[in-house]
Amino acid sequence: MKVIKGVTQFTYQQLQCCLFPAIIVMSLGITKYISIGTIPRYDVLLFICIMTQLALLYFKLETKDELKVIMLFHIIGLVLEIYKVQYGSWSYPGAGFWKIGGVPLYSGFMYSSIGSYICKAWKVFDLKMRNWPNTKAVILLCSFIYLNFFTHHFMVDIRWGLIGLVFCLFYPTWVYFTVGDSRLKMPLSLSFLCIAFFIWVAENIASFFGAWAYPDQLKQWRLVHLGKITSWYLLIIISIMIVAQLKMTKKEIK
């Protein structure tokens, strides 16, 4: 009974954190089957994302400082999207007025919704980090991770080496979190993997609803390759690092 109660509480807290991602997923599902006149679907999604972000700020579900961090992740994601689309990693075959380099602007909000999730999780779960690595080392590692997303198209893909460095750097780091009345902990590197897996699940749902399409999904939808989890594993580290820098100013990491 205690386990069921804990799982229920954990699920409830997760739902609180997933408000922005959930709205995006629901919007993808609705706009796939319902159109609004002659307005392109991608532009409708952009409008929904902007209004959602403004509502979160208006109702104080996000602070102005958190919004700055979330928008930074938005820009990082959008730049990556534009580059990847040019290399044919995936595409946005639908029409849309607000596009840059074939990428609809709403796509950046899919990345910023991950930042929104992390910011909310930090508060809802009362996250605390212990034995956080040297900040300069973390920033340097994240820089190489982000750079590898671009360079692996014409150089050796070093993602597995980077994952190894992540384990080495974050091996002593633990994240403490609260579920109901219980204070729990887990290795931070393991939490990276858990988040990456659920993002991969969300990615499958989003691609099913036509958020974007990988080359092998253009004719018929199919499951996103499991290997994408490694990409999300590395990308989530960048987002957590960005949020962590904000929280460091509040002395929540020791």
C-alpha positions in Angstrom: 0.0 0.0 0.0 2.9 2.3 0.9 4.5 1.6 -2.5 1.3 2.4 -4.4 0.8 5.6 -2.5 4.4 6.6 -3.3 4.0 5.8 -7.0 0.8 7.8 -7.1 2.4 10.8 -5.4 5.4 10.6 -7.6 3.2 10.5 -10.7 1.1 13.5 -9.5 4.3 15.5 -8.9 5.6 14.6 -12.4 2.3 15.7 -13.9 2.7 19.1 -12.2 6.2 19.4 -13.8 5.0 18.4 -17.3 2.4 21.1 -17.8 4.2 22.8 -20.8 5.3 19.5 -22.5 1.8 18.1 -22.0 0.2 21.2 -23.6 2.5 20.8 -26.6 1.8 17.1 -27.0 -2.0 17.7 -26.8 -1.8 20.5 -29.3 0.1 18.3 -31.7 -2.7 15.7 -31.4 -5.5 18.2 -31.8 -4.0 20.0 -34.7 -3.2 16.8 -36.6 -6.9 16.1 -36.9 -8.5 19.6 -36.7 -7.4 22.5 -38.9 -8.1 26.2 -38.4 -9.2 27.6 -41.7 -6.2 28.3 -44.0 -3.8 29.0 -41.1 -0.8 26.5 -41.4 -0.6 24.0 -38.6 2.9 25.0 -37.6 1.9 28.6 -37.2 -1.1 27.5 -35.0 1.3 25.5 -32.9 3.6 28.6 -32.6 0.7 30.7 -31.3 -0.3 28.0 -28.8 3.3 27.8 -27.5 3.7 31.6 -27.1 0.4 31.9 -25.3 1.3 29.0 -23.0 4.6 30.5 -22.1 3.0 33.9 -21.4 0.3 32.2 -19.3 2.9 30.3 -17.2 4.6 33.6 -16.5 1.4 35.5 -15.8 0.1 33.0 -13.3 3.6 32.9 -11.7 4.1 29.2 -12.5 7.5 30.4 -13.8 9.7 33.3 -12.7 11.3 35.8 -15.0 14.7 34.3 -14.1 13.5 30.9 -15.1 12.1 32.3 -18.3 15.5 33.6 -19.2 17.0 30.1 -18.7 14.2 28.5 -20.6 14.5 30.9 -23.6 18.3 30.2 -23.7 17.5 26.5 -24.1 15.0 27.5 -26.7 17.7 29.3 -28.8 20.2 26.4 -28.3 17.5 23.9 -29.5 16.4 26.1 -32.5 20.0 26.5 -33.7 20.5 22.8 -33.5 17.2 22.1 -35.4 18.2 24.4 -38.3 21.5 22.7 -38.6 20.1 19.2 -38.4 17.4 19.8 -41.0 20.0 21.1 -43.4 21.8 17.8 -43.1 18.6 15.8 -43.5 18.6 14.3 -40.0 14.9 15.0 -39.9 12.4 17.4 -41.6 9.3 19.5 -41.2 7.3 18.6 -44.4 4.3 20.7 -43.5 3.6 24.3 -44.5 4.3 27.2 -42.3 4.9 31.0 -42.6 7.1 31.3 -39.5 10.0 29.1 -40.6 13.8 29.6 -40.6 15.8 27.3 -42.8 12.9 24.9 -43.2 12.4 24.8 -39.4 9.1 26.1 -37.9 9.7 28.4 -34.9 7.4 26.4 -32.7 10.1 23.7 -32.6 12.3 25.7 -30.3 9.5 25.5 -27.7 9.8 21.8 -27.6 13.3 22.2 -26.3 12.3 25.1 -23.9 9.5 22.9 -22.6 12.2 20.5 -21.3 13.8 23.5 -19.6 10.4 24.3 -18.1 10.1 20.8 -16.8 13.5 20.9 -15.1 12.7 24.3 -13.5 9.4 23.0 -12.1 10.9 19.7 -11.0 13.5 21.6 -9.1 10.7 23.2 -7.0 8.1 20.5 -6.9 10.6 17.8 -5.9 12.8 20.2 -3.9 15.9 19.0 -5.7 19.3 19.3 -4.0 22.6 18.3 -5.5 25.5 17.0 -3.5 29.1 16.8 -4.7 28.4 18.9 -7.8 31.6 18.7 -10.1 33.8 21.7 -10.8 31.7 24.2 -12.7 34.3 24.9 -15.3 34.7 21.2 -16.0 30.9 20.9 -16.4 30.7 23.8 -18.8 33.7 22.5 -20.9 32.0 19.0 -21.1 28.7 20.5 -22.1 30.4 22.6 -24.8 32.0 19.5 -26.3 28.6 17.7 -26.1 26.9 20.5 -28.0 29.7 20.8 -30.5 29.6 17.0 -31.2 26.0 17.3 -32.3 27.3 19.5 -35.2 30.7 18.0 -36.0 29.7 14.3 -36.1 28.3 14.8 -39.6 31.8 15.3 -41.0 34.1 14.1 -38.2 34.2 11.1 -35.8 31.2 10.8 -33.5 32.6 10.9 -30.0 29.3 10.6 -28.1 30.3 7.3 -26.4 33.5 8.9 -25.1 31.5 11.9 -23.9 29.0 9.6 -22.1 32.0 8.0 -20.4 33.3 11.4 -19.3 29.8 12.2 -17.9 29.9 9.1 -15.8 33.4 9.9 -14.6 32.6 13.6 -13.8 29.2 13.0 -12.2 30.0 9.7 -10.5 30.1 11.2 -7.0 27.1 13.5 -7.6 23.8 12.6 -6.0 20.4 14.3 -6.4 18.1 14.4 -3.4 14.3 14.8 -4.0 11.1 14.7 -2.1 8.1 12.5 -2.9 5.2 13.2 -0.5 6.8 12.8 3.0 9.8 10.8 1.8 13.2 12.2 1.1 15.0 10.1 -1.5 18.2 10.2 -3.5 19.7 8.7 -6.6 22.9 9.1 -8.6 22.6 12.1 -10.9 23.9 10.2 -13.9 21.1 7.7 -13.5 18.6 10.5 -13.4 20.0 11.7 -16.7 19.2 8.3 -18.2 15.7 8.2 -16.7 14.8 11.7 -18.1 16.3 10.8 -21.5 14.2 7.6 -21.7 10.9 9.5 -21.1 11.9 12.2 -23.5 12.4 9.4 -26.1 8.9 8.2 -25.3 7.5 11.7 -25.7 9.5 12.0 -29.0 7.7 8.9 -30.3 4.4 10.4 -29.5 5.3 13.8 -31.0 6.6 12.3 -34.2 3.4 10.1 -34.4 1.4 13.3 -34.4 3.6 14.8 -37.1 5.7 17.2 -35.1 8.5 16.4 -37.4 9.6 13.3 -39.4 12.8 11.3 -39.6 13.7 10.0 -43.1 12.3 6.6 -42.3 9.0 8.1 -41.1 8.1 10.1 -44.2 6.1 7.3 -45.9 4.9 5.6 -42.7 5.4 6.3 -39.0 7.7 3.9 -37.2 9.3 3.8 -33.7 12.2 6.2 -33.2 15.4 4.3 -33.0 16.5 3.5 -29.4 19.9 5.1 -30.2 18.2 8.5 -29.9 18.2 8.0 -26.1 22.0 8.6 -26.2 21.4 12.0 -27.9 18.8 13.0 -25.3 21.0 11.7 -22.5 23.7 14.1 -23.6 21.3 17.0 -24.4 19.6 16.8 -21.0 22.9 17.3 -19.3 23.2 20.7 -21.0 19.7 21.7 -19.9 20.3 20.7 -16.3 23.7 22.5 -16.3 21.9 25.7 -17.5 19.3 25.4 -14.8 21.9 24.5 -12.2 23.8 27.7 -12.8 20.6 29.6 -11.9 20.1 27.6 -8.8 23.7 28.0 -7.7 23.0 31.7 -7.1 20.4 30.5 -4.5 22.9 28.2 -2.9 20.9 25.1 -3.6 24.0 23.2 -4.8 26.8 22.4 -2.4 
